[in-house]
Amino acid sequence: MKKIKILGPGCRKCQIAYNNVLEAVEQSGVEADVIKIEDLEEMMRYNVLATPVLMIDEEEKVAGRVPNVNEIKEFLSTQ
């Protein structure tokens, strides 16, 4: 099972990124645990400089922009 995290303060872009992840997981059929992290202290543990951040299995994939559904599905299929 994949561990997917969206890190961000809960802004509109972060919510869109989270929704895109849920959609990509559903479309790809991959089993995943999707977590939204909005706590600033916890985000700082990941050295977040720009949000939203998409992490898959503790590897940063996208930072500072909203990944689209197809891009996320590509990440899920290549791991």
PyMOL CGO cylinders between C-alpha atoms (Angstrom):
from pymol import cmd
from pymol.cgo import CYLINDER

trace = [
    CYLINDER, 0.00, 0.00, 0.00, 1.29, 3.42, -0.94, 0.3, 1, 1, 1, 1, 1, 1,
    CYLINDER, 1.29, 3.42, -0.94, 1.54, 6.24, 1.60, 0.3, 1, 1, 1, 1, 1, 1,
    CYLINDER, 1.54, 6.24, 1.60, 0.59, 9.54, 0.01, 0.3, 1, 1, 1, 1, 1, 1,
    CYLINDER, 0.59, 9.54, 0.01, 0.83, 12.85, 1.84, 0.3, 1, 1, 1, 1, 1, 1,
    CYLINDER, 0.83, 12.85, 1.84, -0.33, 16.30, 0.85, 0.3, 1, 1, 1, 1, 1, 1,
    CYLINDER, -0.33, 16.30, 0.85, 1.41, 18.96, 2.93, 0.3, 1, 1, 1, 1, 1, 1,
    CYLINDER, 1.41, 18.96, 2.93, -0.03, 22.45, 3.09, 0.3, 1, 1, 1, 1, 1, 1,
    CYLINDER, -0.03, 22.45, 3.09, -1.81, 24.92, 5.35, 0.3, 1, 1, 1, 1, 1, 1,
    CYLINDER, -1.81, 24.92, 5.35, -5.29, 24.07, 4.08, 0.3, 1, 1, 1, 1, 1, 1,
    CYLINDER, -5.29, 24.07, 4.08, -5.41, 26.70, 1.33, 0.3, 1, 1, 1, 1, 1, 1,
    CYLINDER, -5.41, 26.70, 1.33, -7.46, 26.32, -1.83, 0.3, 1, 1, 1, 1, 1, 1,
    CYLINDER, -7.46, 26.32, -1.83, -4.51, 24.92, -3.83, 0.3, 1, 1, 1, 1, 1, 1,
    CYLINDER, -4.51, 24.92, -3.83, -3.80, 22.37, -1.11, 0.3, 1, 1, 1, 1, 1, 1,
    CYLINDER, -3.80, 22.37, -1.11, -7.43, 21.23, -1.13, 0.3, 1, 1, 1, 1, 1, 1,
    CYLINDER, -7.43, 21.23, -1.13, -7.39, 20.89, -4.92, 0.3, 1, 1, 1, 1, 1, 1,
    CYLINDER, -7.39, 20.89, -4.92, -4.16, 18.86, -4.73, 0.3, 1, 1, 1, 1, 1, 1,
    CYLINDER, -4.16, 18.86, -4.73, -5.73, 16.59, -2.09, 0.3, 1, 1, 1, 1, 1, 1,
    CYLINDER, -5.73, 16.59, -2.09, -8.86, 16.09, -4.22, 0.3, 1, 1, 1, 1, 1, 1,
    CYLINDER, -8.86, 16.09, -4.22, -6.70, 15.35, -7.28, 0.3, 1, 1, 1, 1, 1, 1,
    CYLINDER, -6.70, 15.35, -7.28, -4.82, 12.69, -5.31, 0.3, 1, 1, 1, 1, 1, 1,
    CYLINDER, -4.82, 12.69, -5.31, -8.08, 11.05, -4.23, 0.3, 1, 1, 1, 1, 1, 1,
    CYLINDER, -8.08, 11.05, -4.23, -9.31, 11.07, -7.84, 0.3, 1, 1, 1, 1, 1, 1,
    CYLINDER, -9.31, 11.07, -7.84, -6.02, 9.64, -9.17, 0.3, 1, 1, 1, 1, 1, 1,
    CYLINDER, -6.02, 9.64, -9.17, -6.02, 6.87, -6.56, 0.3, 1, 1, 1, 1, 1, 1,
    CYLINDER, -6.02, 6.87, -6.56, -9.62, 5.97, -7.45, 0.3, 1, 1, 1, 1, 1, 1,
    CYLINDER, -9.62, 5.97, -7.45, -8.96, 5.97, -11.19, 0.3, 1, 1, 1, 1, 1, 1,
    CYLINDER, -8.96, 5.97, -11.19, -5.73, 3.98, -10.96, 0.3, 1, 1, 1, 1, 1, 1,
    CYLINDER, -5.73, 3.98, -10.96, -7.08, 1.38, -8.54, 0.3, 1, 1, 1, 1, 1, 1,
    CYLINDER, -7.08, 1.38, -8.54, -3.93, 1.63, -6.41, 0.3, 1, 1, 1, 1, 1, 1,
    CYLINDER, -3.93, 1.63, -6.41, -4.26, 0.91, -2.72, 0.3, 1, 1, 1, 1, 1, 1,
    CYLINDER, -4.26, 0.91, -2.72, -3.14, 4.01, -0.88, 0.3, 1, 1, 1, 1, 1, 1,
    CYLINDER, -3.14, 4.01, -0.88, -3.30, 5.67, 2.48, 0.3, 1, 1, 1, 1, 1, 1,
    CYLINDER, -3.30, 5.67, 2.48, -3.87, 9.37, 1.73, 0.3, 1, 1, 1, 1, 1, 1,
    CYLINDER, -3.87, 9.37, 1.73, -3.03, 11.84, 4.48, 0.3, 1, 1, 1, 1, 1, 1,
    CYLINDER, -3.03, 11.84, 4.48, -3.46, 15.61, 4.50, 0.3, 1, 1, 1, 1, 1, 1,
    CYLINDER, -3.46, 15.61, 4.50, -0.94, 17.35, 6.76, 0.3, 1, 1, 1, 1, 1, 1,
    CYLINDER, -0.94, 17.35, 6.76, -1.86, 20.91, 7.72, 0.3, 1, 1, 1, 1, 1, 1,
    CYLINDER, -1.86, 20.91, 7.72, 0.08, 21.22, 10.98, 0.3, 1, 1, 1, 1, 1, 1,
    CYLINDER, 0.08, 21.22, 10.98, 2.90, 23.75, 10.50, 0.3, 1, 1, 1, 1, 1, 1,
    CYLINDER, 2.90, 23.75, 10.50, 5.28, 22.01, 12.91, 0.3, 1, 1, 1, 1, 1, 1,
    CYLINDER, 5.28, 22.01, 12.91, 4.83, 18.68, 11.16, 0.3, 1, 1, 1, 1, 1, 1,
    CYLINDER, 4.83, 18.68, 11.16, 5.30, 20.31, 7.75, 0.3, 1, 1, 1, 1, 1, 1,
    CYLINDER, 5.30, 20.31, 7.75, 8.56, 21.85, 8.95, 0.3, 1, 1, 1, 1, 1, 1,
    CYLINDER, 8.56, 21.85, 8.95, 9.91, 18.35, 9.68, 0.3, 1, 1, 1, 1, 1, 1,
    CYLINDER, 9.91, 18.35, 9.68, 9.77, 17.82, 5.91, 0.3, 1, 1, 1, 1, 1, 1,
    CYLINDER, 9.77, 17.82, 5.91, 11.56, 21.13, 5.17, 0.3, 1, 1, 1, 1, 1, 1,
    CYLINDER, 11.56, 21.13, 5.17, 8.58, 22.42, 3.21, 0.3, 1, 1, 1, 1, 1, 1,
    CYLINDER, 8.58, 22.42, 3.21, 9.42, 25.68, 1.46, 0.3, 1, 1, 1, 1, 1, 1,
    CYLINDER, 9.42, 25.68, 1.46, 6.45, 25.94, -0.92, 0.3, 1, 1, 1, 1, 1, 1,
    CYLINDER, 6.45, 25.94, -0.92, 3.02, 24.35, -0.72, 0.3, 1, 1, 1, 1, 1, 1,
    CYLINDER, 3.02, 24.35, -0.72, 1.29, 22.20, -1.66, 0.3, 1, 1, 1, 1, 1, 1,
    CYLINDER, 1.29, 22.20, -1.66, 3.73, 19.30, -1.48, 0.3, 1, 1, 1, 1, 1, 1,
    CYLINDER, 3.73, 19.30, -1.48, 2.90, 15.83, -2.81, 0.3, 1, 1, 1, 1, 1, 1,
    CYLINDER, 2.90, 15.83, -2.81, 4.85, 13.00, -1.23, 0.3, 1, 1, 1, 1, 1, 1,
    CYLINDER, 4.85, 13.00, -1.23, 4.57, 9.35, -2.19, 0.3, 1, 1, 1, 1, 1, 1,
    CYLINDER, 4.57, 9.35, -2.19, 6.21, 6.82, 0.12, 0.3, 1, 1, 1, 1, 1, 1,
    CYLINDER, 6.21, 6.82, 0.12, 8.19, 9.64, 1.80, 0.3, 1, 1, 1, 1, 1, 1,
    CYLINDER, 8.19, 9.64, 1.80, 9.60, 10.89, -1.53, 0.3, 1, 1, 1, 1, 1, 1,
    CYLINDER, 9.60, 10.89, -1.53, 8.76, 14.46, -2.56, 0.3, 1, 1, 1, 1, 1, 1,
    CYLINDER, 8.76, 14.46, -2.56, 7.23, 14.41, -6.04, 0.3, 1, 1, 1, 1, 1, 1,
    CYLINDER, 7.23, 14.41, -6.04, 5.79, 17.93, -6.46, 0.3, 1, 1, 1, 1, 1, 1,
    CYLINDER, 5.79, 17.93, -6.46, 6.24, 21.13, -4.47, 0.3, 1, 1, 1, 1, 1, 1,
    CYLINDER, 6.24, 21.13, -4.47, 4.81, 24.59, -4.91, 0.3, 1, 1, 1, 1, 1, 1,
    CYLINDER, 4.81, 24.59, -4.91, 2.14, 23.72, -7.44, 0.3, 1, 1, 1, 1, 1, 1,
    CYLINDER, 2.14, 23.72, -7.44, -0.96, 21.59, -7.86, 0.3, 1, 1, 1, 1, 1, 1,
    CYLINDER, -0.96, 21.59, -7.86, -0.31, 18.31, -9.69, 0.3, 1, 1, 1, 1, 1, 1,
    CYLINDER, -0.31, 18.31, -9.69, -3.07, 17.24, -12.05, 0.3, 1, 1, 1, 1, 1, 1,
    CYLINDER, -3.07, 17.24, -12.05, -4.80, 13.85, -11.84, 0.3, 1, 1, 1, 1, 1, 1,
    CYLINDER, -4.80, 13.85, -11.84, -2.92, 12.33, -14.80, 0.3, 1, 1, 1, 1, 1, 1,
    CYLINDER, -2.92, 12.33, -14.80, 0.44, 13.42, -13.40, 0.3, 1, 1, 1, 1, 1, 1,
    CYLINDER, 0.44, 13.42, -13.40, -0.37, 11.78, -10.06, 0.3, 1, 1, 1, 1, 1, 1,
    CYLINDER, -0.37, 11.78, -10.06, -1.52, 8.60, -11.81, 0.3, 1, 1, 1, 1, 1, 1,
    CYLINDER, -1.52, 8.60, -11.81, 1.83, 8.54, -13.62, 0.3, 1, 1, 1, 1, 1, 1,
    CYLINDER, 1.83, 8.54, -13.62, 3.68, 8.77, -10.30, 0.3, 1, 1, 1, 1, 1, 1,
    CYLINDER, 3.68, 8.77, -10.30, 1.56, 5.93, -8.92, 0.3, 1, 1, 1, 1, 1, 1,
    CYLINDER, 1.56, 5.93, -8.92, 2.22, 3.68, -11.92, 0.3, 1, 1, 1, 1, 1, 1,
    CYLINDER, 2.22, 3.68, -11.92, 6.00, 4.17, -11.96, 0.3, 1, 1, 1, 1, 1, 1,
    CYLINDER, 6.00, 4.17, -11.96, 6.65, 3.24, -8.35, 0.3, 1, 1, 1, 1, 1, 1,
]
cmd.load_cgo(trace, "trace")
